[in-house]
Amino acid sequence: MIGNINCAGGAYMLKPLKIGKYTAKYPLIQGGMGVRISGGSLAGHVAKCGGVGLVAAAGIALNSEFFNGRNYLQAEPEAFKAELKKAYEIAPDGIIGVNVMVALADFEQLVAAAIEGGAKVIVCGAGLPLTLPGLTAHAPDVALVPIVSSVRAAQLIVRKWDKGFHRLPDAIVVEDPDTAGGHLGEKMEIIGNGDYDQYGTIRGIKEYLQAEFPQASIPVIAAGGIWDRQDLLHALEQGADGVQMASRFVPTVECDAADEFKQAYLNCRMEDIGLIMSPAGLPGRAILNNSDNIRQYDLDHHTTCRMGCLKKCSYKETGERFCIVTALDRAQRGEVESGLIFCGTNAWKADHIGTVQEIFDELFAGEIPAEAQKAA
């Protein structure tokens, strides 16, 4: 039946995803992938297909017309707004938002630029966005979405926002550190030890919200390890209101990364994917075949911190590890031998370069949510 998703345990009504004042046709957010992996092209096409497309803020100045090699922090807001403009040219009526890491040195400036550029949703992770409602008070229609990995973190954010700003999140993304790509909000020694229960966390957050704010409607989104229709159905069956997917969108024509970056996904094996400690002080999941080359590049080229992209960075402060933004930039441009290639645990499943539309067709099998049918 159109509008129903058939799972092993029964049928689930496929519902649009309502985040604040915006309703996406399908319950899918495209995850933010920094340093121009998810730029205007990918975000625009995801939004055009009926999902929520996100432009990632981190490193957006690099490989842009606004960066001259010396003005990174000045170029960031302009490059950010330019990518949002590109996304809206693809999907004028789409739900296009941004992902802005709290750990970024220019977090506040990028939030302001996102609003100026017309972002409808602001998603924040890599730290607790405790001040976000204050930064966006002049734009109450912009939906605010924190990323967490625990019930405790969600409670802390909700209480702080409610008490300090009389504002609640418009959605909460629960990221599974055992499967998600990029920077992870958990300690290295805990990741993968078998103790983490993503859907238990989702249910715990929903129970808390229902008990404390019964009149609020705050969707809780599952992120990490979502690759195909079966993963989507499992997430909905377990209580999630939608999913966030990132790695699946890399091997697409519309992804903003170089072809060599996409090919690295096609070439990698399950055992090639693992954890690396970021100079930001957070673990990150990536393809590790070239991990020695990343650090060696900085040594060979006598690289120093020119960007100051992070609030806290061991490379900026002591020269430890490597310059992460330039390592990610090299990979995005196609220099995959010395660049850092972030990915989730399921990236090895990529077997061809497809399109964003093909992914939506496979995930939703042509089903149209009942509410969307009525609207049409």
C-alpha positions in Angstrom: 0.0 0.0 0.0 1.4 3.4 -0.9 2.3 5.2 2.3 3.1 2.0 4.3 6.5 0.6 4.9 6.5 -3.2 5.4 8.9 -4.3 8.0 9.4 -7.7 9.5 7.4 -6.8 12.5 4.5 -5.2 10.6 3.6 -2.1 8.6 4.7 1.4 9.5 3.2 4.5 8.0 5.8 6.4 6.0 5.6 10.0 7.3 7.1 13.2 6.1 9.8 14.6 8.5 8.6 17.8 10.2 11.5 19.9 11.6 10.2 23.2 13.1 8.2 25.0 10.4 9.5 22.8 7.5 8.2 19.5 6.3 10.4 17.2 4.2 8.6 14.8 1.9 10.8 12.0 3.1 12.2 11.3 6.6 15.8 11.8 5.5 18.5 14.3 6.3 21.7 14.2 4.3 24.6 14.4 6.8 27.1 17.2 6.7 30.5 16.2 5.3 33.1 18.9 5.8 35.6 20.5 3.5 33.4 20.5 0.5 32.2 16.9 0.4 28.7 18.0 0.9 28.5 21.4 -0.7 25.9 23.1 -2.7 25.5 20.5 -5.4 24.9 17.5 -3.1 22.7 19.5 -0.7 20.6 20.9 -3.5 20.0 17.6 -5.2 19.0 15.9 -1.9 16.6 18.7 -1.2 15.2 18.5 -4.7 14.5 14.8 -4.2 12.5 15.5 -1.1 15.0 15.2 1.8 16.8 17.8 3.9 20.1 18.8 2.2 23.0 20.1 4.3 25.9 22.2 3.3 28.8 21.5 5.7 30.6 24.6 7.0 33.9 23.1 8.0 36.7 24.2 5.6 34.2 25.6 3.1 36.6 28.4 2.2 39.2 26.0 0.8 39.0 25.4 -3.0 36.7 28.4 -3.3 37.0 31.7 -5.2 37.1 33.6 -2.0 40.2 32.1 -0.5 43.6 33.6 -1.5 45.8 31.5 0.7 45.9 34.0 3.6 42.3 35.0 4.4 40.8 31.7 5.5 38.5 33.0 8.3 37.4 36.0 6.2 36.6 33.8 3.2 34.6 31.2 5.2 31.3 33.1 5.5 31.3 34.2 1.9 32.1 30.8 0.6 29.4 29.4 2.9 26.7 31.7 1.5 27.8 31.0 -2.1 27.3 27.2 -1.6 23.8 27.9 -0.1 23.0 30.0 -3.1 24.2 27.1 -5.4 22.0 24.7 -3.5 18.9 26.9 -3.8 19.5 27.3 -7.5 19.1 23.5 -7.8 16.1 23.3 -5.4 14.5 26.7 -5.0 11.7 25.4 -2.8 13.8 22.7 -1.1 14.7 22.3 2.6 18.3 23.3 2.6 20.3 23.6 5.8 23.8 23.5 7.2 26.0 21.6 9.5 28.2 23.8 11.6 30.6 22.1 14.0 30.7 23.7 17.5 34.5 23.0 17.5 35.1 25.5 14.7 37.0 28.7 15.6 34.5 30.7 13.5 31.4 28.9 14.8 29.5 32.0 15.6 30.4 33.7 12.3 29.3 30.7 10.3 26.0 30.5 12.1 25.4 34.1 11.2 26.4 33.5 7.6 24.1 30.4 7.4 21.2 32.6 8.4 22.2 35.3 5.9 22.4 32.7 3.2 18.9 31.4 3.8 19.5 28.2 5.6 16.3 26.7 6.9 17.9 24.2 9.3 21.1 24.5 11.4 22.6 21.1 12.6 25.4 21.3 15.1 27.7 18.5 16.4 31.3 18.1 17.5 30.5 19.8 20.8 27.4 20.9 22.6 25.7 23.9 20.9 24.6 25.5 24.2 24.6 29.0 22.9 22.9 28.3 19.5 19.4 29.7 20.3 21.0 33.0 21.4 23.0 33.3 18.1 19.8 32.7 16.1 17.3 34.6 18.2 16.8 37.1 15.3 15.8 34.3 13.0 13.2 32.3 14.9 12.0 30.4 11.8 15.4 28.7 11.4 15.1 25.1 12.8 17.8 24.2 15.3 19.1 20.6 15.5 21.8 19.4 17.9 23.7 16.1 17.4 24.2 13.9 20.5 25.3 10.4 21.3 23.7 10.1 24.8 20.5 10.8 26.7 22.5 12.9 29.1 23.9 15.2 26.4 20.3 15.7 25.0 19.0 16.5 28.5 21.8 19.1 29.1 21.1 20.9 25.8 17.3 20.8 26.2 17.4 22.1 29.8 20.0 24.9 28.9 17.9 26.0 25.9 14.6 25.9 27.7 15.9 27.8 30.8 18.2 30.2 29.0 16.4 30.9 25.8 12.8 29.5 26.1 13.6 27.4 23.1 13.5 23.7 22.4 15.3 21.8 19.7 13.3 21.3 16.5 14.8 17.9 16.2 17.6 15.9 17.8 20.1 13.7 15.8 21.4 10.7 17.7 24.8 9.6 16.2 26.1 6.1 16.7 29.8 6.4 17.3 30.3 2.7 16.4 29.2 3.3 12.8 29.2 7.0 11.9 31.9 8.6 9.8 34.0 11.7 10.5 34.4 13.2 13.9 32.7 11.2 16.7 31.4 12.4 20.0 32.7 9.6 22.2 36.1 8.6 23.7 38.3 6.4 21.6 38.5 3.6 24.1 34.7 3.3 24.3 34.0 3.2 20.6 33.3 -0.3 19.4 33.3 -2.0 22.8 29.7 -3.3 22.3 28.2 -1.2 25.1 26.6 1.5 23.0 22.9 1.1 22.2 21.8 3.7 19.6 18.1 2.8 19.5 18.0 2.5 23.3 19.4 6.1 23.4 16.8 7.2 20.9 14.0 5.7 22.9 15.4 7.2 26.1 15.5 10.7 24.6 12.0 10.4 23.3 10.8 9.2 26.8 12.5 12.2 28.4 11.0 14.6 25.9 7.5 13.1 26.3 7.7 13.3 30.1 9.1 16.8 30.3 7.6 18.5 27.3 4.5 16.5 26.4 3.1 19.2 24.1 6.2 19.5 22.0 6.7 17.5 18.8 10.5 16.9 18.5 11.6 14.2 16.0 14.6 12.1 17.0 16.7 11.1 14.1 19.1 8.1 13.8 22.5 8.7 12.3 25.3 6.3 11.6 25.3 3.1 9.7 22.3 3.9 7.6 23.1 2.6 4.1 20.1 1.0 2.4 16.3 0.5 2.7 16.7 -2.3 5.2 18.7 0.0 7.5 16.0 2.7 7.1 13.2 0.3 7.9 15.1 -1.0 11.0 15.6 2.6 12.3 11.9 3.4 11.9 10.9 0.1 13.5 13.2 0.9 16.5 11.5 4.2 17.1 13.4 6.8 15.1 11.4 9.4 13.3 13.8 9.6 10.4 17.4 9.0 9.4 20.5 11.0 8.7 22.7 9.5 5.9 26.1 10.8 4.8 28.5 8.2 3.4 25.9 6.7 1.0 25.7 10.0 -0.8 29.5 10.2 -1.5 29.5 7.8 -4.5 27.1 9.9 -6.5 27.4 12.1 -9.5 26.2 15.1 -7.5 28.6 14.8 -4.6 31.0 17.8 -4.5 34.1 15.6 -4.0 36.6 14.8 -6.7 36.1 11.6 -8.6 39.2 10.1 -7.0 37.6 10.6 -3.5 34.5 8.7 -4.7 36.6 6.0 -6.2 38.3 5.5 -2.8 35.0 4.4 -1.5 34.5 2.0 -4.3 38.0 0.6 -3.7 38.0 0.2 0.0 37.4 -3.0 2.0 35.7 -3.4 5.3 39.0 -3.8 7.0 40.4 -0.6 5.5 38.0 1.5 7.7 39.0 2.4 11.2 39.6 5.1 13.8 42.1 8.0 13.7 42.6 10.6 16.4 41.9 14.0 15.1 44.0 17.0 16.3 40.6 18.4 17.4 40.8 15.9 20.3 38.0 13.7 18.9 38.2 10.3 17.3 37.3 10.1 13.6 36.4 7.3 11.3 38.2 7.1 8.0 39.8 5.0 5.3 43.2 4.2 6.9 45.2 2.8 4.0 47.2 6.0 3.7 47.3 7.1 7.3 51.1 7.3 7.5 51.2 9.5 4.4 48.9 12.1 6.0 51.4 13.0 8.8 54.3 12.6 6.4 52.9 15.1 4.0 53.1 17.8 6.7 56.6 16.8 7.7 57.8 16.8 4.1 56.3 20.1 3.2 57.1 21.8 6.6 53.4 22.6 7.0 52.4 25.0 9.7 48.9 26.1 10.9 47.8 28.7 8.4 44.0 28.5 8.9 43.3 28.4 12.7 40.1 26.5 11.8 39.5 24.9 15.2 39.1 26.3 18.7 41.3 23.6 20.1 43.9 21.8 17.9 46.9 19.9 18.9 48.6 20.6 15.5 48.1 24.3 15.9 49.3 24.3 19.5 52.2 21.8 19.5 52.6 20.4 16.0 51.2 17.1 17.1 49.5 14.8 14.6 48.6 16.7 11.4 46.7 19.6 9.9 43.3 18.2 9.5 41.6 20.8 7.3 44.4 20.7 4.7 44.4 16.9 4.8 40.7 16.8 4.2 41.1 19.4 1.5 43.7 17.4 -0.4 41.4 14.4 -0.4 38.4 16.4 -1.6 40.5 17.7 -4.5 41.5 14.1 -5.4 44.9 13.8 -3.7 43.8 10.6 -2.0 47.3 9.3 -1.4 48.1 12.0 1.2 44.6 13.2 2.0 42.2 12.2 4.8 39.1 10.3 3.6 36.4 10.3 6.3 33.7 7.7 6.0 31.2 5.5 7.9 31.6 1.8 8.6 29.5 0.9 5.6 31.5 2.8 2.9 32.9 -0.5 1.7 29.4 -1.3 0.4 29.7 1.3 -2.4 30.0 -0.5 -5.7 29.2 2.2 -8.3 28.7 5.9 -8.9 25.0 6.5 -9.0 22.7 9.5 -8.6 21.0 11.0 -5.6 17.6 10.3 -7.2 18.5 6.6 -7.5 19.2 6.5 -3.8 15.8 8.0 -3.0 14.2 5.5 -5.4 15.8 2.6 -3.6 15.2 3.8 -0.1 11.6 4.7 -0.6 10.6 2.5 -3.5 8.4 5.1 -5.0 6.3 5.5 -1.9 4.8 8.8 -1.2 3.9 9.7 2.4 0.1 10.0 2.9 0.4 13.7 4.0 2.4 14.5 0.9 -0.2 12.9 -1.3 -2.9 15.1 0.3 -0.8 18.2 -0.2 -0.3 17.3 -3.9 
